[in-house]
Amino acid sequence: MTSGKPSIYLPYIVGESSPIPYLFEKISPYLADSYDITIHSTRGDYFEEESIHEIDTVSSNIPKKAYKIALTSIQNHDLIHTGAYGIYHYFASKGAKLRSNSTTHIHTFRVDFDPENWNPEVRRRLGESADRTTAVSEHTAATVESAIGISPEVIYNGVNTDLFSPEKNWPDLFDRLCLNDRIFLFVGSFNQRKRPKHVMEIAKQTPDATFLMAGDGPQFEYIQKEAAGQGNLHLLGNIDKSRLPAIYANVTALLFPTVQEGCPNVVLEAMSSATPVLGYRATSMPELVDENNTGNLVEVDNIDALQSVVSGLEQSRAEKMGRSARSYAKSNHQFDKIARDYMDIYEPVL
């Protein structure tokens, strides 16, 4: 690289379904004005910018993925920014420092630090070895500080406010399901921390509304079996991201009773689509959802209280909160802003 710009290695694989590589795909063009960027991709042609260098990497082939990340990490970079992929990023950060001890290491904590889950020892070592750390929410930063004594700076996740917007046509899926109004949507993994069973219970108690659940995971088969014959609950399975904007834009609210997150993309996508968010007052949700303005939150695991909010949400009020939600997303979570926030981290150490 001979541009004279500082060289930044982003060890993520653009083209994966994970929201983290998607974030770096969207902010890299903004970073490219100031830096030479090296990033992995599944195709090799995601970027037009000359200062973004794509390493063709097949993410489904674990040995090749590990080899490509390791090989790239020991090339000459001024900065490496880790934040996902666990052990891959740990060894990538070590490889970068081995190549040159002057390489700056930035690490981002992307979900609440849980001593029982998500490779806590690897995450601790990544955080402790980093020159600077960030976190995607105040709550995530607080869990990191409590668990390992590091105080990350907060930079939230971003959302494409052009893609996720209220100006979307009624989805054909809704016609096939014979849906009309009062539609509540859940999007996410069917695992315990996201409480998909609570969505099923609320649907049982709210027969005058329709509930759509998009995603898959450990609890999917259980809910599928328990909800058999429940006419107002539809399990959609995994939905291609290209179909989600129209779904978000035409539902009454996102119902997302999670209890452990970082900065959930689905919440930002719904808000950007002018769709209010209903859930529990837990994790980073109170940072994103302004009570009675962009959505409503209730006490954690209080299914009856959440059902009451769902049942009492009138369409006119949902539309008013949705407009406020979109305004918030556009002001705080657009990718150009997130890129500038990260540049404020990079610049002092470069």
Protein Blocks (a to p, Z undefined) as FASTA:
>chain_A
ZZhpacddddbdehiabfklmmmmmmmmmmmmmpccddddfkopabfbfklccddddfkl
mklmmmmmmmmmmmccfbdcdhehklmmmmmmmmmmmmpmkbccddddfbdcdfkgghll
lmmmmmmmpmbdcdfbfklmmmmmmmnopacddddddddfklmccbbcddfklmmnopae
hiaddeddddfklommmmmmmmmmmmmbccddededjklmmmmmmmgoiakbccebjadf
klmmmmmmmcfbdcdfbfbdfbdfklmmmmmnopacddddehjllmmmcghkloccddeh
ilklmmmmmmmmcfklmmmmmmmmmmmmmmmmcfklmmmmmmmmmmmmZZ
